[in-house]
Amino acid sequence: MMRWTSRDLRSLGIGLAYLAPSLVLFAAFVFVPLAQTIYLSFFNTRSTGAISTFAGLDHYLELLTSPAFRTGLLATAIFALYTVPIGIALGLVLAVLLNQRLRAINVFRTMMSSTIAISAAVGALIWLLLFNPSLGLLNYVLSRVGIHGPEWLIQPTTAIIAVSITTIWLTLGTNIIVLLSGLQGVPEEIYEAARLDGARGLRMFTRITIPMVSPSLFFLFVVDTVAVLQAFTQIHVMTRGGPVDATRVLVYSIYQDAFQNFQFGFASSQAVILLVLVMGLTLIQFRFVERLVHYQ
């Protein structure tokens, strides 16, 4: 049995004292709101947010049978499938190109990773103008090559694509920085040995580059998935959940039910389900996807 000495207790006390501010902030802004959300999901509320009557599991049962909730789940899944794989793949390709030893390469690195300093609201406004069917640059470029550009944010099939493109662009800076740091940690001797063995181009990329940066890829896969499932600003600025609920993902559905319909209990139940989904997906990623990661 381990015995605690006065020195151990003193060290523990000092450690807790250093952690106390962070623990207090974490409790105030994470644990307390989480507990309140879970508690509120079992009650009906007034428009002011005050609790009125006990609902039990009614909100959760209603969600399971709600076509709108299923539509939100589908929109969330499509949004994640569009943005996460493409964003990471594009970031990897650009990071490989930016990892070359060229003159003024730092200028291009700064340009390509600059989206990390742009807020979601500003980025969404930029792409809102680009997607404008009459004045937008995208449709102008398409018209110059003889293609009639769509009304990006009005048609359901293209609205989710437009929001996904915006999200990919917003996350691209972070993806490039993380992957570029991973690439710069790969010893050049490995590539030289592969060249001596006759490896070139695509073979070196698939057999050396991807395995060596797989920890960075896995990190981005987890982080980008969580970020996409929580995406709100670009959807609110560009489509407000439309058209025809095509971009009404779960986070935006929570916002509408809470702050437009004033159904705080019902919105809280959706937030709890979203939390469970995020935790479940993260656990699945660590359980199965991490097996593909090479840490040495």
BABAMAR-640622 format. One record per residue (C-alpha): y, z, x; residue in one letter. Coordinates in Angstrom, 2 decimals, always signed. Layout:
# residues N
<Y: Y; Z: Z; X: X; aa: a>
...
***
This chain:
# residues 296
<Y: +0.00; Z: +0.00; X: +0.00; aa: m>
<Y: +3.40; Z: -1.02; X: +1.37; aa: m>
<Y: +5.85; Z: +1.78; X: +2.04; aa: r>
<Y: +9.55; Z: +1.26; X: +1.80; aa: w>
<Y: +11.57; Z: +2.81; X: +4.61; aa: t>
<Y: +15.22; Z: +3.74; X: +4.40; aa: s>
<Y: +16.01; Z: +0.72; X: +6.55; aa: r>
<Y: +14.16; Z: -1.61; X: +4.14; aa: d>
<Y: +16.01; Z: -0.14; X: +1.17; aa: l>
<Y: +19.32; Z: -0.50; X: +2.97; aa: r>
<Y: +18.58; Z: -4.15; X: +3.77; aa: s>
<Y: +17.57; Z: -4.76; X: +0.16; aa: l>
<Y: +20.77; Z: -3.15; X: -1.09; aa: g>
<Y: +22.90; Z: -5.27; X: +1.23; aa: i>
<Y: +21.10; Z: -8.42; X: +0.12; aa: g>
<Y: +21.58; Z: -7.60; X: -3.56; aa: l>
<Y: +25.25; Z: -6.85; X: -2.93; aa: a>
<Y: +25.73; Z: -10.32; X: -1.46; aa: y>
<Y: +23.81; Z: -11.88; X: -4.36; aa: l>
<Y: +25.58; Z: -9.87; X: -7.07; aa: a>
<Y: +28.56; Z: -12.25; X: -7.64; aa: p>
<Y: +26.26; Z: -15.27; X: -7.93; aa: s>
<Y: +23.84; Z: -13.40; X: -10.19; aa: l>
<Y: +26.67; Z: -12.28; X: -12.47; aa: v>
<Y: +28.06; Z: -15.81; X: -12.75; aa: l>
<Y: +24.59; Z: -17.27; X: -13.26; aa: f>
<Y: +23.85; Z: -14.76; X: -16.01; aa: a>
<Y: +27.22; Z: -15.30; X: -17.71; aa: a>
<Y: +27.08; Z: -19.09; X: -17.72; aa: f>
<Y: +23.31; Z: -19.78; X: -17.90; aa: v>
<Y: +21.17; Z: -16.92; X: -19.19; aa: f>
<Y: +23.54; Z: -15.58; X: -21.86; aa: v>
<Y: +24.34; Z: -19.03; X: -23.38; aa: p>
<Y: +20.64; Z: -19.92; X: -23.24; aa: l>
<Y: +19.67; Z: -16.74; X: -25.07; aa: a>
<Y: +22.41; Z: -17.30; X: -27.65; aa: q>
<Y: +21.29; Z: -20.89; X: -28.23; aa: t>
<Y: +17.67; Z: -19.88; X: -28.76; aa: i>
<Y: +18.76; Z: -17.05; X: -31.08; aa: y>
<Y: +21.11; Z: -19.29; X: -33.06; aa: l>
<Y: +18.41; Z: -21.92; X: -33.60; aa: s>
<Y: +16.65; Z: -19.56; X: -36.04; aa: f>
<Y: +19.69; Z: -19.18; X: -38.32; aa: f>
<Y: +21.87; Z: -21.17; X: -40.67; aa: n>
<Y: +25.55; Z: -20.99; X: -39.82; aa: t>
<Y: +28.91; Z: -21.42; X: -41.50; aa: r>
<Y: +31.42; Z: -24.03; X: -40.37; aa: s>
<Y: +33.06; Z: -21.36; X: -38.21; aa: t>
<Y: +29.82; Z: -20.80; X: -36.32; aa: g>
<Y: +29.17; Z: -17.42; X: -37.90; aa: a>
<Y: +25.56; Z: -16.69; X: -38.85; aa: i>
<Y: +24.87; Z: -16.89; X: -42.59; aa: s>
<Y: +21.14; Z: -16.74; X: -43.36; aa: t>
<Y: +17.87; Z: -16.56; X: -41.46; aa: f>
<Y: +16.16; Z: -19.96; X: -41.25; aa: a>
<Y: +13.10; Z: -19.13; X: -39.18; aa: g>
<Y: +11.37; Z: -22.29; X: -38.03; aa: l>
<Y: +12.99; Z: -24.47; X: -40.71; aa: d>
<Y: +15.25; Z: -26.29; X: -38.27; aa: h>
<Y: +12.36; Z: -27.13; X: -35.97; aa: y>
<Y: +10.18; Z: -28.30; X: -38.85; aa: l>
<Y: +13.03; Z: -30.45; X: -40.14; aa: e>
<Y: +13.41; Z: -32.04; X: -36.72; aa: l>
<Y: +9.74; Z: -32.91; X: -36.53; aa: l>
<Y: +10.00; Z: -34.86; X: -39.79; aa: t>
<Y: +13.49; Z: -36.29; X: -39.22; aa: s>
<Y: +13.78; Z: -40.08; X: -38.68; aa: p>
<Y: +17.16; Z: -39.50; X: -37.02; aa: a>
<Y: +15.58; Z: -37.15; X: -34.48; aa: f>
<Y: +12.84; Z: -39.67; X: -33.70; aa: r>
<Y: +15.52; Z: -42.33; X: -33.25; aa: t>
<Y: +17.33; Z: -40.01; X: -30.85; aa: g>
<Y: +14.16; Z: -39.40; X: -28.87; aa: l>
<Y: +13.52; Z: -43.15; X: -28.63; aa: l>
<Y: +17.11; Z: -43.85; X: -27.56; aa: a>
<Y: +16.86; Z: -41.11; X: -24.92; aa: t>
<Y: +13.57; Z: -42.52; X: -23.59; aa: a>
<Y: +14.92; Z: -46.09; X: -23.42; aa: i>
<Y: +18.10; Z: -44.88; X: -21.74; aa: f>
<Y: +16.12; Z: -42.95; X: -19.11; aa: a>
<Y: +13.71; Z: -45.83; X: -18.48; aa: l>
<Y: +16.61; Z: -48.23; X: -17.95; aa: y>
<Y: +18.68; Z: -46.04; X: -15.66; aa: t>
<Y: +16.42; Z: -43.89; X: -13.46; aa: v>
<Y: +14.03; Z: -46.49; X: -11.92; aa: p>
<Y: +16.67; Z: -49.22; X: -11.58; aa: i>
<Y: +19.27; Z: -46.83; X: -10.20; aa: g>
<Y: +16.92; Z: -45.46; X: -7.53; aa: i>
<Y: +15.56; Z: -48.92; X: -6.60; aa: a>
<Y: +19.05; Z: -50.38; X: -6.29; aa: l>
<Y: +20.18; Z: -47.37; X: -4.28; aa: g>
<Y: +17.24; Z: -47.81; X: -1.90; aa: l>
<Y: +17.95; Z: -51.51; X: -1.33; aa: v>
<Y: +21.63; Z: -50.85; X: -0.66; aa: l>
<Y: +20.84; Z: -47.88; X: +1.58; aa: a>
<Y: +18.52; Z: -50.07; X: +3.69; aa: v>
<Y: +21.27; Z: -52.68; X: +4.03; aa: l>
<Y: +23.86; Z: -50.03; X: +4.91; aa: l>
<Y: +21.54; Z: -48.53; X: +7.51; aa: n>
<Y: +22.01; Z: -51.54; X: +9.78; aa: q>
<Y: +23.89; Z: -51.16; X: +13.05; aa: r>
<Y: +26.79; Z: -53.49; X: +12.41; aa: l>
<Y: +30.46; Z: -53.43; X: +13.23; aa: r>
<Y: +32.57; Z: -51.71; X: +10.54; aa: a>
<Y: +29.43; Z: -50.68; X: +8.64; aa: i>
<Y: +31.07; Z: -47.33; X: +7.88; aa: n>
<Y: +33.66; Z: -49.14; X: +5.78; aa: v>
<Y: +30.95; Z: -50.65; X: +3.60; aa: f>
<Y: +29.14; Z: -47.30; X: +3.40; aa: r>
<Y: +32.32; Z: -45.67; X: +2.13; aa: t>
<Y: +32.91; Z: -48.43; X: -0.41; aa: m>
<Y: +29.36; Z: -48.41; X: -1.78; aa: m>
<Y: +29.16; Z: -44.62; X: -2.06; aa: s>
<Y: +32.65; Z: -44.19; X: -3.52; aa: s>
<Y: +31.36; Z: -43.78; X: -7.08; aa: t>
<Y: +30.38; Z: -40.22; X: -6.18; aa: i>
<Y: +34.10; Z: -39.37; X: -6.33; aa: a>
<Y: +34.68; Z: -41.01; X: -9.72; aa: i>
<Y: +34.30; Z: -38.91; X: -12.85; aa: s>
<Y: +32.12; Z: -40.10; X: -15.72; aa: a>
<Y: +35.16; Z: -40.46; X: -17.99; aa: a>
<Y: +37.05; Z: -42.68; X: -15.55; aa: v>
<Y: +33.94; Z: -44.73; X: -14.78; aa: g>
<Y: +33.26; Z: -45.20; X: -18.48; aa: a>
<Y: +36.83; Z: -46.43; X: -19.06; aa: l>
<Y: +36.48; Z: -48.93; X: -16.21; aa: i>
<Y: +33.28; Z: -50.35; X: -17.65; aa: w>
<Y: +34.72; Z: -50.25; X: -21.18; aa: l>
<Y: +37.30; Z: -52.77; X: -19.99; aa: l>
<Y: +34.72; Z: -54.82; X: -18.10; aa: l>
<Y: +32.54; Z: -55.07; X: -21.21; aa: f>
<Y: +35.44; Z: -56.10; X: -23.47; aa: n>
<Y: +34.24; Z: -59.31; X: -25.20; aa: p>
<Y: +37.67; Z: -61.00; X: -25.05; aa: s>
<Y: +39.36; Z: -59.66; X: -21.92; aa: l>
<Y: +36.43; Z: -58.29; X: -19.93; aa: g>
<Y: +35.53; Z: -59.66; X: -16.52; aa: l>
<Y: +31.79; Z: -59.86; X: -17.26; aa: l>
<Y: +32.09; Z: -62.29; X: -20.16; aa: n>
<Y: +34.68; Z: -64.30; X: -18.22; aa: y>
<Y: +32.24; Z: -64.75; X: -15.33; aa: v>
<Y: +29.46; Z: -65.70; X: -17.76; aa: l>
<Y: +31.71; Z: -68.24; X: -19.48; aa: s>
<Y: +32.46; Z: -69.89; X: -16.14; aa: r>
<Y: +28.76; Z: -70.68; X: -15.72; aa: v>
<Y: +28.39; Z: -71.90; X: -19.30; aa: g>
<Y: +26.94; Z: -68.73; X: -20.84; aa: i>
<Y: +28.43; Z: -67.23; X: -23.99; aa: h>
<Y: +28.73; Z: -63.52; X: -23.29; aa: g>
<Y: +27.56; Z: -61.04; X: -25.94; aa: p>
<Y: +29.65; Z: -58.40; X: -27.66; aa: e>
<Y: +28.24; Z: -55.75; X: -25.37; aa: w>
<Y: +29.21; Z: -52.58; X: -27.19; aa: l>
<Y: +28.86; Z: -53.89; X: -30.74; aa: i>
<Y: +25.28; Z: -55.17; X: -30.73; aa: q>
<Y: +22.59; Z: -52.43; X: -30.68; aa: p>
<Y: +20.38; Z: -54.19; X: -28.13; aa: t>
<Y: +23.19; Z: -54.70; X: -25.62; aa: t>
<Y: +25.01; Z: -51.41; X: -26.21; aa: a>
<Y: +22.24; Z: -49.32; X: -24.66; aa: i>
<Y: +22.12; Z: -51.79; X: -21.75; aa: i>
<Y: +25.88; Z: -51.50; X: -21.24; aa: a>
<Y: +25.77; Z: -47.70; X: -21.19; aa: v>
<Y: +22.78; Z: -47.83; X: -18.84; aa: s>
<Y: +24.63; Z: -50.14; X: -16.42; aa: i>
<Y: +27.57; Z: -47.74; X: -16.42; aa: t>
<Y: +25.28; Z: -44.78; X: -15.73; aa: t>
<Y: +23.51; Z: -46.63; X: -12.90; aa: i>
<Y: +26.88; Z: -47.38; X: -11.34; aa: w>
<Y: +27.99; Z: -43.74; X: -11.66; aa: l>
<Y: +24.84; Z: -42.42; X: -9.98; aa: t>
<Y: +24.69; Z: -45.13; X: -7.34; aa: l>
<Y: +26.92; Z: -43.32; X: -4.85; aa: g>
<Y: +24.76; Z: -40.20; X: -4.83; aa: t>
<Y: +21.57; Z: -42.25; X: -4.58; aa: n>
<Y: +22.90; Z: -44.21; X: -1.61; aa: i>
<Y: +24.04; Z: -41.11; X: +0.27; aa: i>
<Y: +20.74; Z: -39.26; X: -0.23; aa: v>
<Y: +18.59; Z: -42.27; X: +0.70; aa: l>
<Y: +20.79; Z: -43.25; X: +3.63; aa: l>
<Y: +20.45; Z: -39.76; X: +5.08; aa: s>
<Y: +16.69; Z: -40.06; X: +4.67; aa: g>
<Y: +16.61; Z: -43.45; X: +6.39; aa: l>
<Y: +18.66; Z: -42.18; X: +9.31; aa: q>
<Y: +16.06; Z: -39.47; X: +9.83; aa: g>
<Y: +13.29; Z: -42.04; X: +10.43; aa: v>
<Y: +12.62; Z: -42.33; X: +14.19; aa: p>
<Y: +13.34; Z: -45.80; X: +15.54; aa: e>
<Y: +10.18; Z: -45.52; X: +17.67; aa: e>
<Y: +8.06; Z: -45.89; X: +14.53; aa: i>
<Y: +9.63; Z: -49.26; X: +13.74; aa: y>
<Y: +9.31; Z: -50.39; X: +17.35; aa: e>
<Y: +5.61; Z: -49.50; X: +17.39; aa: a>
<Y: +5.13; Z: -51.38; X: +14.11; aa: a>
<Y: +6.84; Z: -54.47; X: +15.53; aa: r>
<Y: +4.55; Z: -54.38; X: +18.55; aa: l>
<Y: +1.61; Z: -54.35; X: +16.13; aa: d>
<Y: +2.97; Z: -57.45; X: +14.43; aa: g>
<Y: +4.46; Z: -55.82; X: +11.32; aa: a>
<Y: +7.52; Z: -57.50; X: +9.86; aa: r>
<Y: +9.87; Z: -57.41; X: +6.88; aa: g>
<Y: +8.22; Z: -56.42; X: +3.62; aa: l>
<Y: +5.20; Z: -54.88; X: +5.32; aa: r>
<Y: +7.40; Z: -52.51; X: +7.33; aa: m>
<Y: +9.40; Z: -51.67; X: +4.22; aa: f>
<Y: +6.35; Z: -50.76; X: +2.13; aa: t>
<Y: +4.27; Z: -49.14; X: +4.88; aa: r>
<Y: +6.98; Z: -47.29; X: +6.82; aa: i>
<Y: +10.33; Z: -47.08; X: +5.05; aa: t>
<Y: +9.16; Z: -46.04; X: +1.58; aa: i>
<Y: +6.66; Z: -43.39; X: +2.79; aa: p>
<Y: +9.20; Z: -41.93; X: +5.23; aa: m>
<Y: +11.92; Z: -41.59; X: +2.57; aa: v>
<Y: +9.52; Z: -40.56; X: -0.20; aa: s>
<Y: +10.87; Z: -36.95; X: -0.19; aa: p>
<Y: +14.35; Z: -38.32; X: -0.88; aa: s>
<Y: +12.98; Z: -40.67; X: -3.55; aa: l>
<Y: +11.17; Z: -37.80; X: -5.26; aa: f>
<Y: +14.29; Z: -35.63; X: -5.13; aa: f>
<Y: +16.36; Z: -38.37; X: -6.76; aa: l>
<Y: +13.65; Z: -39.05; X: -9.34; aa: f>
<Y: +13.78; Z: -35.43; X: -10.50; aa: v>
<Y: +17.56; Z: -35.01; X: -10.28; aa: v>
<Y: +18.43; Z: -38.37; X: -11.87; aa: d>
<Y: +15.99; Z: -37.79; X: -14.73; aa: t>
<Y: +17.58; Z: -34.44; X: -15.56; aa: v>
<Y: +21.08; Z: -35.91; X: -15.23; aa: a>
<Y: +20.30; Z: -38.86; X: -17.50; aa: v>
<Y: +18.79; Z: -36.62; X: -20.16; aa: l>
<Y: +22.07; Z: -34.67; X: -20.14; aa: q>
<Y: +24.38; Z: -37.71; X: -20.08; aa: a>
<Y: +27.20; Z: -37.44; X: -22.60; aa: f>
<Y: +30.62; Z: -38.54; X: -21.36; aa: t>
<Y: +29.98; Z: -42.26; X: -20.90; aa: q>
<Y: +28.30; Z: -42.48; X: -24.30; aa: i>
<Y: +31.17; Z: -40.65; X: -25.98; aa: h>
<Y: +33.80; Z: -42.85; X: -24.34; aa: v>
<Y: +32.05; Z: -46.20; X: -24.78; aa: m>
<Y: +30.00; Z: -46.15; X: -28.00; aa: t>
<Y: +30.18; Z: -42.70; X: -29.66; aa: r>
<Y: +26.47; Z: -42.94; X: -30.35; aa: g>
<Y: +26.62; Z: -46.36; X: -32.01; aa: g>
<Y: +26.16; Z: -49.02; X: -33.00; aa: p>
<Y: +23.56; Z: -48.10; X: -35.62; aa: v>
<Y: +22.59; Z: -45.01; X: -33.55; aa: d>
<Y: +21.41; Z: -47.26; X: -30.70; aa: a>
<Y: +22.98; Z: -44.93; X: -28.12; aa: t>
<Y: +22.72; Z: -41.69; X: -30.10; aa: r>
<Y: +20.68; Z: -39.86; X: -27.48; aa: v>
<Y: +19.66; Z: -36.24; X: -27.99; aa: l>
<Y: +22.67; Z: -34.79; X: -26.19; aa: v>
<Y: +25.06; Z: -36.79; X: -28.36; aa: y>
<Y: +23.11; Z: -35.85; X: -31.47; aa: s>
<Y: +23.54; Z: -32.18; X: -30.53; aa: i>
<Y: +27.28; Z: -32.73; X: -30.12; aa: y>
<Y: +27.64; Z: -34.46; X: -33.49; aa: q>
<Y: +25.63; Z: -31.87; X: -35.41; aa: d>
<Y: +27.49; Z: -28.98; X: -33.77; aa: a>
<Y: +31.11; Z: -30.15; X: -33.61; aa: f>
<Y: +31.32; Z: -32.80; X: -36.32; aa: q>
<Y: +28.82; Z: -31.59; X: -38.94; aa: n>
<Y: +29.27; Z: -27.89; X: -37.98; aa: f>
<Y: +25.52; Z: -27.26; X: -38.20; aa: q>
<Y: +25.36; Z: -25.01; X: -35.17; aa: f>
<Y: +21.91; Z: -23.63; X: -35.91; aa: g>
<Y: +20.43; Z: -27.10; X: -36.34; aa: f>
<Y: +22.16; Z: -28.31; X: -33.18; aa: a>
<Y: +20.86; Z: -25.29; X: -31.27; aa: s>
<Y: +17.28; Z: -26.13; X: -32.25; aa: s>
<Y: +17.76; Z: -29.63; X: -30.83; aa: q>
<Y: +19.15; Z: -28.12; X: -27.63; aa: a>
<Y: +16.08; Z: -25.90; X: -27.31; aa: v>
<Y: +13.77; Z: -28.89; X: -27.76; aa: i>
<Y: +15.77; Z: -30.84; X: -25.17; aa: l>
<Y: +15.40; Z: -27.91; X: -22.76; aa: l>
<Y: +11.65; Z: -27.89; X: -23.31; aa: v>
<Y: +11.49; Z: -31.66; X: -22.74; aa: l>
<Y: +13.48; Z: -31.41; X: -19.50; aa: v>
<Y: +11.34; Z: -28.55; X: -18.21; aa: m>
<Y: +8.15; Z: -30.34; X: -19.25; aa: g>
<Y: +9.12; Z: -33.59; X: -17.54; aa: l>
<Y: +10.14; Z: -31.72; X: -14.40; aa: t>
<Y: +6.82; Z: -29.89; X: -14.27; aa: l>
<Y: +4.94; Z: -33.17; X: -14.76; aa: i>
<Y: +6.92; Z: -34.75; X: -11.95; aa: q>
<Y: +6.11; Z: -31.89; X: -9.57; aa: f>
<Y: +2.47; Z: -31.85; X: -10.69; aa: r>
<Y: +1.68; Z: -35.56; X: -10.40; aa: f>
<Y: +4.47; Z: -37.53; X: -8.72; aa: v>
<Y: +4.85; Z: -35.14; X: -5.77; aa: e>
<Y: +1.32; Z: -36.08; X: -4.69; aa: r>
<Y: +2.74; Z: -39.42; X: -3.56; aa: l>
<Y: +5.31; Z: -37.79; X: -1.29; aa: v>
<Y: +4.76; Z: -37.82; X: +2.48; aa: h>
<Y: +6.44; Z: -34.85; X: +4.14; aa: y>
<Y: +5.37; Z: -35.75; X: +7.68; aa: q>
***
